[in-house]
Amino acid sequence: MTATKIYHELREIKNRLLAVEEHLRLNTPDSSIKAVQYTSQMCELFRIMRRKAPVIPIKTILAEAKKKNIPHKTTLHCLTIMFKEGEIFEPKKGFIQRI
């Protein structure tokens, strides 16, 4: 992967995270604090996903998030947002893949 492609992919991820942050800010109580927390945790989930194979067991994501001290409920919430935003899909039951 070239540096230019990496730059564009990271820029795209940043824009998507900003959209998620805005969604959370508008739909989460105590919005400003929670939005920042969720956004950093979403970044961590993206990092976890990039290190793994293209198709990842959801259990792996949950385990990796737990190692990073991301609460289970938060991880599920972030994954739900990623599904709704079209960031990830479930190619087969129990597995996720980035689009």
C-alpha positions in Angstrom: 0.0 0.0 0.0 1.4 3.4 -1.0 1.7 6.3 1.4 -0.9 8.2 -0.6 -3.4 5.4 -0.3 -2.7 5.1 3.5 -3.2 8.9 3.8 -6.5 8.8 2.0 -7.7 5.8 4.0 -6.9 7.5 7.3 -8.5 10.7 6.1 -11.7 8.7 5.2 -11.6 7.0 8.6 -11.2 10.4 10.3 -14.2 11.8 8.5 -16.3 8.7 9.3 -15.3 9.0 13.0 -16.3 12.6 13.0 -19.7 11.7 11.6 -20.1 9.0 14.4 -19.0 11.6 17.0 -21.6 14.0 15.8 -24.3 11.2 15.9 -23.3 10.4 19.4 -23.1 14.0 20.5 -26.7 14.5 19.4 -28.0 11.2 20.7 -26.1 10.5 23.9 -26.7 12.0 27.4 -23.8 14.0 28.7 -22.9 14.3 25.1 -19.5 16.0 24.9 -17.7 13.6 27.3 -19.3 10.5 25.9 -18.7 11.5 22.3 -15.0 11.9 22.9 -14.8 8.6 24.8 -16.7 6.7 22.1 -14.7 8.3 19.3 -11.4 7.2 20.8 -12.8 3.8 21.4 -14.0 3.6 17.8 -10.4 4.5 16.7 -9.2 1.6 18.8 -11.7 -0.7 17.2 -10.5 0.3 13.7 -6.9 -0.4 14.8 -7.9 -3.8 16.0 -9.7 -4.6 12.8 -6.8 -3.4 10.6 -4.4 -5.8 12.3 -6.6 -8.8 11.7 -7.6 -10.7 8.6 -10.3 -9.2 6.3 -13.0 -11.3 7.9 -12.9 -11.3 11.7 -14.9 -13.2 14.3 -17.0 -10.8 16.4 -15.6 -12.6 19.5 -12.1 -11.6 18.5 -13.1 -7.9 18.3 -14.9 -8.2 21.7 -11.8 -9.9 23.2 -9.4 -7.3 21.8 -11.6 -4.5 23.0 -11.7 -6.0 26.4 -7.9 -6.2 26.5 -8.0 -2.4 25.7 -10.4 -1.8 28.6 -13.2 -0.8 26.3 -16.5 -1.8 28.1 -18.4 -4.6 26.4 -21.6 -2.5 26.1 -19.6 0.3 24.4 -18.0 -2.1 22.0 -21.4 -3.5 21.0 -22.7 0.1 20.7 -19.8 1.1 18.4 -20.2 -2.0 16.3 -23.9 -1.2 15.9 -23.1 2.3 14.7 -20.5 0.9 12.3 -23.2 -1.5 10.9 -25.7 1.3 10.5 -23.2 3.6 8.9 -22.2 0.9 6.4 -18.6 0.7 7.7 -18.8 -3.0 8.3 -21.0 -5.9 7.3 -21.6 -9.5 8.4 -20.5 -11.8 5.5 -21.5 -14.8 7.6 -23.0 -15.2 11.1 -20.6 -14.2 13.8 -18.0 -12.6 11.5 -17.6 -9.0 10.4 -15.7 -7.4 7.6 -14.8 -3.8 6.8 -16.3 -2.4 3.6 
